[in-house]
């Protein structure tokens, strides 16, 4: 009996053990399969990315490498990302990204690439001073050859069947080589990578139904945030048929819209046949009311699938992923499409102002956008750089750049990229550090301008200062009128009337200037300068507007463009006046001669004259931005001459929003080359500036060997020949 019980017990133990093993295998085997599939996907993506870079398609190759790093963090993808930056001659981004990646690895290829590009970076910096100084980066043959050698080393580490026709077909399709053989092979492949690429091609072709079917397959295979965002973005288009959902609320809204449409077009026909002016006016009013209701219903209907997408993202994303840059960007995008600009902006502000170092692909892409914006704001190079990095950030989450949403195209009148740039502009140009006075150091006075149109008067508690990276705990707002000993404001308007301004641009400019002048406070002194090939004073500074308004009407479009002469003449009118002095300059072209601009700006700066610049049409945005930045002003772009009234109005609203903040430099007071950061909590805006106590070290170096004129001169001052 005991033997029988013993055998039974052994059988039970074996059975339980077998069940445990089977259960463990049931968990482990699928996990191993998923891991193997992901490893294969990473290797395939890296290989295709490397081949694209080898073929010279650096942007596409970099984009695929970024996506691969998002699929699973791996050093090969990161090596390819940095190499692609090198081939694009974007050495600053390459070195910055390599530094972040190398914090947690000692990868030899990445280290060698970083060393090569760092040397190239330092060797191509040309500093000549002033407007013409710039960073000129070019990729010479020697560096290209070195990068190709490094690329070969990376390719040797990728473990895939490199002669496979499938990978070649995917490479050909991505590089634009749409041969029949490549396309047939590409469409017949049933791998995870091919599904991802076919989804992208379907989105590009606006075949959202096909894309959604592929996205569902990808999501079943891998519930990553990337695939979750893809599902949400496709659903948000409202073009996925039943995926939008025929909810009772949506059906009711659609029926209401159909009824309104019937009434609207009936009234339109009645209006066309009506001859009585009074009845026509009533019909016109009624039509306008119906049109407003139609647009609002259309907005609600179009926003419905977007709201479903937001709900999907918010409810299915694990809490651990909600702090990621990818989540913030995706939510900002969907909220923008849904018309919730406040929530969208909040997400973007947190994303764009986050200075912490992160190797998350989306965070890296956003960091590149912010760095490019802050360093190259207003320049063609900066615009190109920002646009490229934005496209890659959008690609990581498959943000759909399309106007398929009737709501987006009709009601927002802008793209998410435009909105992102507006938020960037508010963050980093909504607050301007005009000047830093260290005459009474360690007491420092910083004059800032806050670009706000809400009419709010800020208090000390609205500002945060960081001097030498340490928070300033005590600061005071000073009365500007007492500090400057006058509350007077003198304003010179400088208007381009070159030949390119002929027609509508000139008439729009005149209308905008007249409207702006009439809106100014009666206590402001205002004058007007016009310029073409040379400058001419139309009206001197005066509180009397009559001469100026008459003069505006006489301006004709003719001649060339001499922005510098306009600035000099306007500055001459302001020099010697007390109080605040401002120039608002408008141009649609390029300065015929930029050689003396730095001397002109130095004169304006020494006389505390701030310059706001407005550009539209073919304006040299880099040049106008430089003028504004150098004088403590701001550059504002107008999409067209028709927007000039709005632009002038916005400048008028915040050009007087100056504040003087006084604080004591308690941190490292013996450091005379210093850094200051100012934040304002009402707009989340931030501004930074380096400043010197006494003469800067650069200027001291220039004066090496020049003895000071008196023994008591401070050690930081250099000579007084400055």
Secondary structure, DSSP 4 states (H G I P E B T S, - for coil): -HHHHHHHHHHHHHHHHHHHHHHHHHHHHHHHHHHHHHHHHHHHHHHHHHHHHHTT-HHHHHHHHHHHHHHS--HHHHHHHHHHHHHTT-HHHHHHHHHHHGGG---HHHHHHHHHHHHHHHHSEE--SSTT-EE-----HHHHHHHHHHHHHHHHH--S-TT-HHHHHHHHHHTT---HHHHHHHHH--SHHHHHHHHHHHHHTT-HHHHHHHHHHHHHH---HHHHHHHHHHHHTT-SGGGG---HHHHHHHHHHHHHHHHHHHHHHHHHH---HHHHHHHHHHHHHHHHHHHHHHHHHHHHHHHHHHHHHHHHS-GGGTTSHHHHHHHHHHHHHTT-HHHHHHHHHHHHT--S----HHHHHHHHHHHHHHHHTTSHHHHHHHHHHHHHHHHHTT-------HHIIIII-S-HHHHHHHHHHHHHHSEEEEEEE-TTTTEEEEEEEE---S-PPP-GGGEEEEETTEE---EEEE-HHHHTT---EEEEEEEE-SGGGTTHHHHHHHHHHHHHHHHS-TT-EEEEEEESSSEEEEEEEES--HHHHHHHHT----S---HHHHHHHHHHHHTT--SEEEEEEEESS--S--TTHHHHHHHHHHTTEEEEEEE-TT--HHHHHHHHHHTT--EEE-SSGGGHHHHHHHHHHHTT-EEEEEEE--SSTT--EEEEEEEETTTTEEEEEEEESSS-HHHHHHTTT---SSTT--TTS--S--
